[in-house]
Each structure stands twice: as C-alpha cells, then as structure tokens.
Amino acid sequence: MKLFTARSKNIHNKKKKGKRYSRIKRMRGGSKKNALCLLVRKPNVIWLDFLNGFSDMYDLYIVIDDNTVSLNDFISKYPSIKFLQFNDYECKAAGFWDVNYLMNKEVTAWDKSLYYFCIKNTSYDYVWFCEEDVFFYNKEILTNIDKKHSKADLLCTNLNHNISGELTSWWHWYKAKDLFNLPWSAALVCMCRMSRKLLERVKAFSEQHKKLEFLEVLFAILAHQNNMSIEEPEEFSGITFPVIPENNVDNSNRIYHAVKNIEQHAKYRSKK
C-alpha cells in the first residue's frame, strides 16, 4: 500500500474513519492561500529539512516520481509536509501526461503535480512549483517575490514570443505548431508560480486534448493567449538551462538552476 497515494474514490468519501481517513484529509490542503510543491524522483532529507522551515507561510507538498519509494519514515519525521504518490495510469487516464517529453517518460512528477492541483486539490490561489535541482537560500526569497508579484498569473523567466511561426530559433517551437494559434510564447518554468486561473486553463487543455504539452510552451501560451499576467521576477535571474558553475552561486537574493548535486545545496547554505 502506498501511503498518501491519491485515489479519487477515497478522497471524496467523508465517511471513512481512522488512520486511513486522517491521511486522506491531510491531503486536501490547509488554510493557507499559497502552496509550495517540490517535484522529486525520490525524497532527499536536505530538501526536506530546508522546506520544514516554510510551513508557517506555505502548505508544503512533495510529489514523488518513483512509486517504489516507501514514505513511512518521511511522513513520521516531517508531519508538516504532505507526500504525494500517484499511479502513472491514473494520471494518464485523466489527461495528465507528456508535459515533459524530455524525460523520456510519459508520466513524470510534473504531470502528477498538475493532476493533483488541477483535479484533486483546487483550494489554493497560487501554487509554487519547484524542481529538485533548483537552489535558493531561504524562505524570504519566495515570500518577497509573493509580495512584489502578488497578482501575477504566471511567474517564470526567459519569456519569449513567436509571432511568425518560425521553427528555427528554438528547437521546441514545433511543440506549439499544431495546437495553438499565433503568437506563441515560451518560458523556463523549472521554478514557477501559477495562479488558480491558469491551473484551470491547464485542466481545460487536458480535458480537450486528453494529454498535456511541453511545459515550456504550455504554461506561457495559455497565460498569454488568455490575457493573464506574466511576470519575470528579478530573483529568477540565476535560472538558466545549463548547470551552474559552483563559483556562480554568489547572490543570496537569487534563485538558481541547475544545481544537480543536492548535497551542494546544504554546503552553499552553510556558508551563508
């Protein structure tokens, strides 16, 4: 049995009692308006220890890609964090798959997290999504961004627009070709914040097409073509596509990508 594995037939059955029901109830979200969701293959204690200090400002979620991981010890040690595992078939049947074809896996932690916040738990005004190779120093970076960009529907970086339909300036433009009218948009979203309004558009897209599309075009196009606000926080200036050299992580007010070595995250914070 997978602990904290969402099952729709159980989520909405309020008559269930005991420990099983208490686990399901915890998955519905708390009283906060914003959630922070970390996408991982397997839980890492460096990330969990770090996020433990965020619970006064955000409801915290970890979406685990690997369904073979046992969560018993993590749930006991980190009660303020909600751990989510989903069967791949469940997500695909609901239309949440193929959002990141670069992973060579039909259903990833991204698909599972979108499935959860679009279908299972729609209680939040805004949801932060963070891949595990993103690095930042402290909670205040996120809370300050929330204050400065309180109404934005999509927070991202490297936002670009394509008004001609050309397919040569960026190798992923073809992903928009047969699905969207011009103009197209694209952005880096390894760390991003999405509004409830934008998540509803993602849900509508999955219902219409029975699948998702590459996240770097999907989120930006849906936001732009539905007249939603897209903003690029200055703190995102450390987010790039290649791996960040160690000596480039030098500004505590920035968020960085990609820092693949999670142990290095702790070393950076210990020097701060």
C-alpha positions as CSV (number, residue, x, y, z in Angstrom):
1,M,0.0,0.0,0.0
2,K,1.3,3.4,-0.9
3,L,0.9,6.0,1.8
4,F,-0.5,9.3,0.6
5,T,-1.3,7.9,-2.8
6,A,-4.3,9.8,-4.0
7,R,-7.4,7.8,-5.1
8,S,-10.4,9.8,-6.2
9,K,-12.9,7.2,-4.8
10,N,-11.3,7.7,-1.4
11,I,-10.6,11.4,-1.4
12,H,-14.3,12.3,-1.6
13,N,-15.6,9.7,0.8
14,K,-16.1,11.6,4.0
15,K,-17.5,8.5,5.8
16,K,-14.1,6.8,6.0
17,K,-12.7,6.8,9.5
18,G,-9.5,6.0,11.4
19,K,-5.9,6.5,10.3
20,R,-6.7,6.0,6.6
21,Y,-9.2,8.8,6.6
22,S,-6.9,11.1,8.5
23,R,-4.2,10.7,5.8
24,I,-6.7,11.5,3.1
25,K,-8.0,14.5,4.9
26,R,-4.5,15.9,5.3
27,M,-4.0,15.7,1.5
28,R,-6.8,18.3,0.9
29,G,-4.7,21.2,1.9
30,G,-4.6,23.6,4.8
31,S,-5.8,27.1,5.5
32,K,-3.1,28.9,3.5
33,K,-3.8,30.5,0.2
34,N,-0.4,29.5,-1.3
35,A,1.2,26.1,-1.7
36,L,4.8,25.1,-2.4
37,C,5.2,21.9,-4.4
38,L,8.6,20.3,-4.8
39,L,9.0,17.8,-7.7
40,V,11.4,14.9,-7.0
41,R,12.3,11.5,-8.1
42,K,12.9,10.4,-4.5
43,P,12.7,12.4,-1.3
44,N,16.0,13.9,-0.1
45,V,16.5,14.9,3.6
46,I,18.4,18.0,2.6
47,W,15.4,19.4,0.8
48,L,13.0,18.2,3.5
49,D,15.0,19.8,6.3
50,F,15.1,23.0,4.3
51,L,11.4,23.1,3.5
52,N,10.4,22.2,7.1
53,G,11.0,25.9,7.9
54,F,8.5,27.1,5.3
55,S,5.3,25.7,6.9
56,D,4.3,29.0,8.6
57,M,3.9,30.6,5.1
58,Y,3.0,27.8,2.7
59,D,1.3,24.4,2.7
60,L,4.1,22.1,1.6
61,Y,3.9,19.2,-0.9
62,I,6.4,16.7,-2.2
63,V,5.4,14.9,-5.4
64,I,7.5,11.7,-5.8
65,D,8.0,10.3,-9.2
66,D,9.3,6.9,-8.1
67,N,6.3,4.9,-6.8
68,T,8.6,2.2,-5.3
69,V,9.7,4.6,-2.5
70,S,8.3,3.9,0.9
71,L,7.2,7.0,2.7
72,N,6.6,5.8,6.2
73,D,9.7,7.2,7.8
74,F,9.4,10.5,5.9
75,I,5.8,11.0,7.0
76,S,6.7,10.4,10.6
77,K,9.7,12.8,10.6
78,Y,8.1,15.6,8.6
79,P,4.5,16.0,9.6
80,S,4.2,19.5,8.1
81,I,5.0,18.2,4.6
82,K,2.4,16.2,2.5
83,F,3.9,13.5,0.4
84,L,2.1,12.5,-2.8
85,Q,2.5,9.5,-5.0
86,F,0.2,8.7,-7.9
87,N,-0.1,5.7,-10.2
88,D,1.0,6.6,-13.7
89,Y,-2.1,5.1,-15.2
90,E,-4.4,7.2,-13.0
91,C,-2.7,10.4,-14.2
92,K,-2.7,9.4,-17.9
93,A,-6.3,8.3,-17.8
94,A,-7.2,11.8,-16.5
95,G,-5.3,13.5,-19.4
96,F,-2.2,14.5,-17.3
97,W,0.8,13.1,-19.2
98,D,3.6,14.1,-21.6
99,V,4.1,17.5,-20.1
100,N,7.9,17.0,-20.2
101,Y,8.8,14.8,-23.1
102,L,12.5,15.4,-22.5
103,M,12.4,13.0,-19.6
104,N,11.5,10.1,-21.9
105,K,8.7,9.1,-19.6
106,E,5.1,9.6,-20.3
107,V,4.1,10.5,-16.7
108,T,6.5,12.4,-14.5
109,A,6.4,14.3,-11.2
110,W,5.3,17.3,-13.2
111,D,2.2,15.5,-14.6
112,K,1.4,14.2,-11.2
113,S,1.7,17.6,-9.5
114,L,-0.5,19.2,-12.1
115,Y,-3.0,16.4,-11.8
116,Y,-3.2,17.0,-8.0
117,F,-3.5,20.8,-8.1
118,C,-5.9,20.8,-11.1
119,I,-8.1,18.0,-10.1
120,K,-7.6,16.7,-6.5
121,N,-7.0,19.9,-4.6
122,T,-8.2,23.3,-6.0
123,S,-8.1,25.2,-2.8
124,Y,-5.1,27.4,-3.4
125,D,-5.0,30.8,-5.0
126,Y,-1.3,30.3,-6.1
127,V,0.9,27.2,-6.3
128,W,4.7,27.4,-6.4
129,F,6.3,24.5,-8.5
130,C,10.0,23.8,-7.9
131,E,12.2,21.1,-9.5
132,E,14.7,19.5,-7.2
133,D,17.7,20.9,-9.0
134,V,16.6,24.5,-8.2
135,F,18.6,26.2,-5.5
136,F,17.8,29.2,-3.3
137,Y,19.0,30.3,0.1
138,N,15.9,30.9,2.3
139,K,12.2,31.2,2.6
140,E,12.3,35.0,2.5
141,I,13.2,35.0,-1.2
142,L,9.9,33.4,-2.0
143,T,7.8,35.5,0.4
144,N,9.4,38.7,-1.0
145,I,8.6,37.6,-4.6
146,D,5.0,36.9,-3.5
147,K,4.7,40.4,-2.1
148,K,6.1,42.1,-5.2
149,H,4.2,40.0,-7.7
150,S,1.0,39.3,-5.7
151,K,-1.4,39.2,-8.6
152,A,0.6,37.6,-11.4
153,D,-0.9,34.5,-13.0
154,L,2.5,33.1,-14.1
155,L,5.9,33.8,-12.6
156,C,8.6,32.5,-14.9
157,T,11.8,33.5,-16.6
158,N,13.3,33.7,-20.1
159,L,9.9,34.6,-21.6
160,N,9.9,34.7,-25.4
161,H,7.2,35.3,-28.0
162,N,7.0,34.0,-31.5
163,I,4.7,36.0,-33.8
164,S,5.8,34.5,-37.2
165,G,5.5,30.8,-36.5
166,E,9.2,30.1,-37.4
167,L,10.6,26.9,-36.0
168,T,14.4,27.5,-36.2
169,S,15.2,30.0,-33.4
170,W,14.3,27.5,-30.6
171,W,14.1,23.7,-31.0
172,H,10.9,23.3,-29.1
173,W,8.7,25.7,-31.1
174,Y,7.3,22.8,-33.1
175,K,5.5,21.6,-30.0
176,A,3.2,24.6,-30.4
177,K,2.7,24.3,-34.2
178,D,-0.4,22.1,-34.4
179,L,-2.0,23.1,-31.1
180,F,-2.0,26.9,-30.8
181,N,-2.7,29.9,-33.0
182,L,0.0,32.6,-33.2
183,P,1.5,34.3,-31.3
184,W,3.3,31.6,-29.4
185,S,5.1,32.0,-26.1
186,A,7.7,30.1,-24.2
187,A,9.5,30.3,-20.8
188,L,11.7,28.5,-18.4
189,V,9.5,27.1,-15.6
190,C,11.7,24.8,-13.6
191,M,10.8,27.3,-10.8
192,C,7.4,29.0,-11.4
193,R,4.3,30.1,-9.7
194,M,0.8,29.6,-11.2
195,S,-2.5,31.1,-10.3
196,R,-5.7,29.1,-9.8
197,K,-7.0,30.8,-13.0
198,L,-4.0,29.4,-15.0
199,L,-4.3,26.0,-13.4
200,E,-7.9,25.9,-14.6
201,R,-6.7,26.5,-18.1
202,V,-4.3,23.7,-17.8
203,K,-7.1,21.5,-16.7
204,A,-9.3,22.6,-19.6
205,F,-6.4,21.8,-22.0
206,S,-6.0,18.3,-20.7
207,E,-9.8,17.7,-21.0
208,Q,-9.8,18.9,-24.6
209,H,-6.7,17.1,-25.8
210,K,-6.6,14.1,-23.4
211,K,-3.0,15.0,-22.7
212,L,-0.7,17.9,-21.9
213,E,2.0,19.5,-24.0
214,F,5.6,20.5,-23.3
215,L,5.6,22.7,-20.2
216,E,7.9,25.4,-21.5
217,V,5.4,26.3,-24.2
218,L,2.1,25.2,-22.5
219,F,2.1,27.5,-19.4
220,A,3.2,30.6,-21.2
221,I,0.9,30.2,-24.2
222,L,-2.1,29.5,-22.1
223,A,-1.4,32.5,-19.9
224,H,-0.6,34.9,-22.8
225,Q,-3.5,33.9,-25.0
226,N,-6.0,34.1,-22.2
227,N,-4.9,37.7,-21.3
228,M,-3.3,36.6,-18.0
229,S,-0.5,38.5,-16.4
230,I,3.0,37.0,-16.8
231,E,5.9,38.5,-14.8
232,E,9.6,37.7,-14.5
233,P,11.0,38.3,-11.0
234,E,14.5,39.7,-10.9
235,E,15.3,36.9,-8.4
236,F,14.9,34.4,-11.2
237,S,18.0,35.7,-13.0
238,G,20.0,32.8,-11.8
239,I,17.7,30.3,-13.5
240,T,19.4,29.1,-16.7
241,F,19.4,25.9,-18.8
242,P,22.9,24.6,-18.3
243,V,24.4,23.5,-15.0
244,I,25.5,26.4,-12.8
245,P,29.3,26.5,-12.1
246,E,29.9,26.5,-8.4
247,N,31.5,29.9,-8.3
248,N,28.4,31.5,-9.9
249,V,26.2,30.9,-6.9
250,D,27.1,34.1,-5.2
251,N,23.9,36.1,-4.6
252,S,21.6,35.3,-1.8
253,N,18.7,37.1,-3.4
254,R,18.6,34.9,-6.5
255,I,17.2,31.6,-7.4
256,Y,19.5,29.2,-9.3
257,H,19.1,26.4,-11.8
258,A,20.6,23.9,-12.3
259,V,22.4,22.7,-9.2
260,K,22.2,19.0,-9.7
261,N,24.2,18.0,-6.6
262,I,21.7,18.3,-3.8
263,E,24.5,17.9,-1.2
264,Q,26.0,21.1,-2.6
265,H,22.7,22.9,-1.6
266,A,23.5,22.4,2.0
267,K,27.1,23.5,1.6
268,Y,26.0,26.7,0.0
269,R,23.6,27.5,2.8
270,S,26.1,26.6,5.5
271,K,28.5,29.3,4.1
272,K,25.8,32.0,4.1
